[in-house]
Amino acid sequence: MPTAKLRNGLEIRYEEQGKGDPLLLIMGTGADHRFWAAQVPACAERYRTIIYDSRGVGGSTVPKDPRTCSMAAMAEDAAQLLDALDIESAHVSGLSLGSTVAQELAIRHPGKVRTAQLHGTWGRSDEWFIRMIETLEEPVKHGDMKAFIRYALMWITSPTFLAEQGDAVRGMEEAFLAAPPDPKGVLGHIHADKTHDALDRLGRIRCPVLVTAGEMDVQVPPRYGRAVAERIPGARFHLFEGPHASHLACVEMADEFNRVTLGWLSDSGGAGGR
């Protein structure tokens, strides 16, 4: 995968497939571009699809101090990556931490965001959310990435997936541990998670917005996504339903997730340009 050198000195590893209007996909806490595997082929049929490793994970720069990592800082990374790729504006879709980076990108650089999709999102980290994310922070502080991914999959996948898809769960754990992120990078993401607060600024977003949540999402329950959608003028809220409607619906319900998100994107003026 190629690497882009940003103006802020960071190097960001990215990959792109397909042609048409640009679509930037931003993944969540501690996860690299690989978690979009079920989306890229479908998206690339219509769009110039760009996936990348956020600062701190994969092949991208790991900042020395996790406390310098914030949603605003990562939104600047995304803006500079688009500049490095000579992209004036793009459709933007983010999951979890990626959705909050997308919020900040749309607020701070409105001209760069044609449409925004916010999956498994929240607008402000309240006490419940902070305590939840601290359950993932503790093993990372001790460098125990095996415990991190084990606990993370409990939060982000459904009980049905854990109980019935044992081989898939083990495969995800093994793939993560085969190339684990630097604990400092993950701690940076968690710091950004704990300090995120855009709720009172979401009304500034003027592009078309789709907010989705899974009814089985125990990490970021649907109440958070509903609150975000209520603050953004004209935003559409979609609730994924069923036993696999988890925080990671993009994996567990990939076909439905792709159908809903790409259908909305087409209806919102993002025809793809092909």
N, C-alpha and C positions, 0 to 999 in steps of 0.2 A: 504493500500500500504506500502511496506517496505521502509526503509530509509537507505541510505548509508552514513557513516561518512567518509568524505574526509580528505586527509592529511592536507589540508589547514584549517581544523576545521569546515567547512560547513557541514551541513546535507542536503542531496538531496533525495527527495522522488521520487521513480521510480516504474515502473510496467513493467513486461515483459510477452509476450505471444508467443506461437509458438516455433518451433524448426528449426534448420538449421543455416546458416551463420547469424551472428548478424547484425541487422539493427537498428541504433540509429536515432530516430526522435526528432528534436529540434524545439520547437514552438516559436512564435513571442512575441512581446512586450506586457507585462501585461497579457499574456495568459498562462494557465497551460496545463497539459497533455490532458485535456478533449477535446481540439480542434482537436485532431487527431482521434476522435471517428469513422469517416467515413473511415479511412485508416487502422486502426489496424486489423480488421478482415481479410481484403484482404491480408495485408502484412504477418500476422501470419500464413497464409496457406503455405507460402514458407520459412519464415525467423523467426529467434529468434528476435522478435520485441521488442525494449526497448523504452518506452516513459518516460519522467520525467518532473518534475517541475524545471525550472531554478531557480537559486538563486533569491530571492525576491518575488516569487509567490507560490501559492499552499501551500504544506506542507514543502517547503524547507526554509532554513535559509534566513532571511531578513537582509542584512548588515546594520549596523547603519548609514553609510555615503554613500548616493547614488553615490557620486563622485568616489567611489572606484570600481564602476561597469563599466566594459569595455568589448568589444568583446574578447580581449585577456584573461581577467580574466575568462570569462565564457567558453572560449575554454579550459582553464586549468581545470575548473570544469568538463567539458565533458571528458577530458583525464583521470582525476582522477576517474570519475565514471566508465569508462571502466576498469581501473585497479582494482577498488573495486569489479567488477563483473568478474574478471579474463578473460577479453576479450583483446586479444592482438591487434586485429584490427577489424574494423567494416565498413559496408556500412553506410554512414551518409547522412541524408536528413533533410534539414532545411527550414523553411518558415520564410520570413521576417527577423526579428532579428535572428531567428534560422539559417537562411542561412548565415548571416555574421559571426556568431559564427562558423559555419562549415567552412567558408573561413579561419578563423584564425586557426582552428584546423588542417586543411589540410596543411597550411603553416608551423605551429610551430611543428606539430607532424605528419609528412607525413607517417610514418610507421603505424600509427593507423587508417588511412583512406584508405579503399580499393577503394571506389567510393564515389563521392559527388554529391548530388542533391541540387541545389540552386534555391529555388522558391520565386518569388517576391523579388529579391535581388538587391543590389546596392553595388558599390565598394568604393564610397567616398561620404560623406555627404556634398553636396554643399548648397549654400544659400537657394535655393528653398526648398530642403528637410528639412533643419533645421527649416525654418519657418513653413512648414507643420506640423512637429512633435510638434512644440511649441503650436499648437492649441489643442493638447491632453495634453500637459504638464500643461497648465494653470489650468484646473479644478482639476487636481491631486494635484497641489500645495495647493489648498484650501480643499482638502479632499473630493471633490465632485465626487465620483466614478460613480454616476448615470449619470452625464453629460459626464464623460469620456467614458463610454461604448456607450452612445447614439451617441456621435461624432465619436467614433472609428468605429462603424458599418457603419456610413455614408462614411467613407474613405475606408473601407476594403471590403464592399459588393457592389453589382451592384445596379444601379437605379431600374432595373427590380425586383431584390430580395426585395428591400425595399418597392416597390409599390405593388407587387403581393403576397408576402409571409409574410404578417403581423403577422400571428400566429407564424411563425418560428422566426421572428425578436424579437417579444416579449418573446418568449421562451429563446432565447439566452441572452437577457437582464436580464430576471429573474434568469436564471441559474448563470450568472456572479454575480449579486447582492446578490444571496443567500449565496455566499462564496467569497466576493470580496477580492482582494489582498491588502496587506498593501500598502498605498500610497508611502511609502519610497521605497518599492521594485519596483514599477512601475516607480518612478522617476529615480531609478538606471538604468532600462532598457532604459528609454528615454535619459539619459546621454550617455549611450553606443551608442544609435542610432545617436545622434548628433555628436559624436566624432569619428565615424567609418571612417577609412581611410586605405584601403588595396589595392587600385587600382594599385599602382605601384609595389606591391609585388605578385600580382595574378599569374604572370608568373612562380612563383616557384612551383605552384601546378602541379603535374605530374600524378595524378590518373585520371581515366576517370571521366568526369564531365558533368552533364546535368543541363542546366540553363533553367528555364521556366518563362514565364510572361503571364499575361492576358491582352488582348487588351483593356479591360474595367477597368483596374487597374488604379485608379486615385491617390492612395497613393504612389505607387512605379511604375511609368509608365514604359512601356517596354524599353524605351531608356536606363534606368539604367541596366537592365538585358543584353541587347545587348552589352553594354560597358564592362560588366564583362566577357561575353562569348568571346569577342574579345581579351581579355588579357590572357585567359587561353589556353595553347596549346591543340588543339584537342577537345575543349569543343563543345558540341552540344547545340544549342538554339532551344527551342520549344515555339511557341506562341499559347496559348489557345484562341480560337475565339468564338464569339457569345455573346448574351446579358448577360450571366452569367459568362463571363470570367473576373472575378474580382480579387482583391488581395487574396480573400478567395475562389479561384477556387476549392480548396480541399474540400470545403463544398458544394458550389453551383453546381459544376460539378464533384461530387465525383467519379462517375463511370468512366468518361473519364480521370480524373486526375489519378486514380489508374491504369487504363489500360496503359496510356502513361508512367507513372513512373516505374511501375513494368515491363513493356515490355522492356523499355530501360535498366533497371537493369539486366534483364535476358540476353539481347543481349551484355551487357558490361562485362559479365563473372561472374555475380552474380546470378548463377543458384539457389541458396538457400540451396543446400546441403541436400535436403530431398529425 
